[in-house]
Amino acid sequence: MRRDWQPLPADDVPNDLILFDGVCVLCSGWVNFVIRRDPAARFRFTAIQAPYGCRLAERFGIDAVDPQTNVAVIGGRAYFKSDSALSVLAELPGWRWTRIAYMVPKQARDFVYDRIARNRYRVFGRRDACLVPTPDVARRFLSDDASRAS
C-alpha cells in the first residue's frame, strides 16, 4: 500500500468525487456534512466497498478492507488524508476560510488525521453495511458505472 500519500493525477476519474469508507460512521457523517453544504450538488460520492470504489481504492494504493484515507478528486488530481478533507472544504460555500489550515505542515496535519483514522471505528462506530443515501441524493452516489457521473 502507498505510504507517501502525495496527490496523484486522476484525469480519467470523474471530477469532484469523494471516495470514502462506507461502513465508517465518521466517514458517512463527513459525506452528509458535504451534502448539506453543497447546494450546487457539485460533489459526488462512492464508497470504497462499492465495486467502483474498490477499483479506485486499488488504483490509488488504498487497502479496501482497512482504508486509512478518504480521497477527493478535484481538478484532475486525487488528494489523500488531510489534503482530501481540506481540498473539499475549500470548495464549499462559506468554508473557503479553512484554506488557512494549509499553513500547518502536511506531516503534522496527517499525523492528526492518522490518529483519528486509526481509532474511527472504536470511537465513532462501524455499520454492517454502507451508507444508503436518501432518494433525493442517490443520484450523486456512484457504485458500478462511473459514466453516471458525467
C-alpha positions in Angstrom: 0.0 0.0 0.0 1.0 3.6 -0.5 3.0 5.4 2.1 3.7 9.0 0.9 0.1 10.0 0.1 1.1 12.8 -2.3 -1.5 13.9 -4.8 -1.8 11.8 -7.9 -3.0 12.5 -11.4 -6.6 11.4 -11.9 -7.7 12.9 -15.2 -9.8 9.8 -16.1 -11.7 9.8 -12.8 -14.9 12.0 -12.5 -14.1 15.4 -11.1 -15.4 16.4 -7.6 -15.6 12.8 -6.5 -15.2 11.7 -2.9 -14.1 8.1 -2.2 -15.0 7.2 1.4 -15.2 4.3 3.8 -18.9 3.5 3.6 -19.2 1.5 6.8 -17.4 4.1 8.9 -19.9 6.3 10.9 -17.5 9.2 10.9 -16.8 8.9 7.2 -20.5 8.7 6.4 -21.0 11.7 8.6 -18.4 13.6 6.5 -20.4 12.7 3.4 -23.6 14.0 4.9 -21.7 17.2 6.0 -20.6 17.8 2.4 -24.1 17.1 1.0 -25.7 19.6 3.4 -23.2 22.3 2.5 -23.1 21.7 -1.3 -26.2 23.4 -2.6 -25.0 23.1 -6.2 -24.7 19.3 -5.8 -21.2 19.6 -7.2 -19.7 16.7 -5.2 -20.4 13.0 -5.9 -19.5 10.0 -3.8 -18.5 6.4 -3.9 -17.9 4.1 -1.0 -14.7 2.1 -1.0 -16.8 -1.0 -0.5 -18.8 -0.4 -3.8 -17.4 -2.1 -6.9 -16.3 1.2 -8.5 -14.9 2.5 -5.2 -13.0 -0.7 -4.6 -11.4 -0.4 -8.1 -10.4 3.2 -7.3 -9.0 2.2 -3.9 -6.8 -0.4 -5.6 -5.6 2.1 -8.2 -4.7 4.7 -5.5 -3.0 2.1 -3.3 -5.6 2.0 -0.5 -6.4 -1.1 1.4 -10.2 -1.6 0.7 -10.5 -3.8 3.7 -8.9 -1.4 6.1 -8.8 2.0 4.4 -6.7 4.7 6.1 -7.8 7.6 4.0 -10.6 9.1 2.0 -9.9 10.5 -1.4 -11.1 13.7 -3.1 -10.6 14.1 -6.9 -10.6 17.7 -7.7 -9.2 19.4 -10.8 -7.9 16.1 -12.2 -5.9 15.2 -9.1 -6.5 12.8 -6.3 -5.9 14.1 -2.8 -5.4 12.0 0.3 -5.6 12.2 4.1 -5.8 15.9 5.4 -5.3 17.2 1.8 -8.5 15.4 0.9 -10.6 17.0 3.6 -9.1 20.4 3.1 -9.5 20.4 -0.6 -13.2 19.6 -0.3 -13.8 22.2 2.4 -12.1 24.8 0.4 -14.6 24.3 -2.4 -17.7 24.5 -0.2 -19.5 27.9 0.1 -18.7 29.5 3.4 -15.8 27.1 4.1 -13.1 28.6 2.0 -11.5 30.1 5.1 -10.3 26.6 6.0 -7.5 27.0 3.5 -5.6 28.6 6.3 -5.0 25.1 7.6 -2.6 24.5 4.8 -0.2 26.7 6.8 0.2 23.7 9.2 2.8 21.4 7.7 1.3 18.4 5.9 3.2 16.0 8.2 1.5 17.5 11.3 -1.9 17.5 9.6 -1.6 13.9 8.5 -0.4 12.9 12.0 -3.7 14.1 13.4 -5.7 12.6 10.5 -3.9 9.2 11.1 -4.8 9.2 14.8 -8.4 9.8 14.0 -8.5 7.3 11.1 -6.8 4.6 13.2 -9.4 4.9 16.0 -12.5 5.9 14.0 -14.4 2.6 14.4 -13.7 2.4 18.1 -14.7 6.0 18.8 -17.4 6.7 16.2 -18.6 3.2 15.3 -19.0 1.0 12.3 -22.0 -0.1 10.3 -22.6 -3.6 9.0 -23.5 -2.1 5.6 -22.6 1.0 3.6 -24.4 4.3 3.9 -27.6 4.2 2.0 -28.4 7.6 0.5 -31.8 9.1 0.6 -33.6 9.1 -2.8 -33.1 12.8 -3.3 -29.2 12.4 -3.2 -28.9 8.9 -4.5 -28.0 10.1 -8.0 -24.9 11.6 -6.5 -23.6 8.2 -5.5 -21.6 6.1 -7.9 -21.3 2.4 -7.5 -20.7 0.4 -10.7 -20.8 2.8 -13.5 -18.6 5.9 -13.4 -20.2 7.2 -16.6 -23.2 8.2 -14.5 -21.0 11.0 -13.1 -20.9 12.8 -16.4 
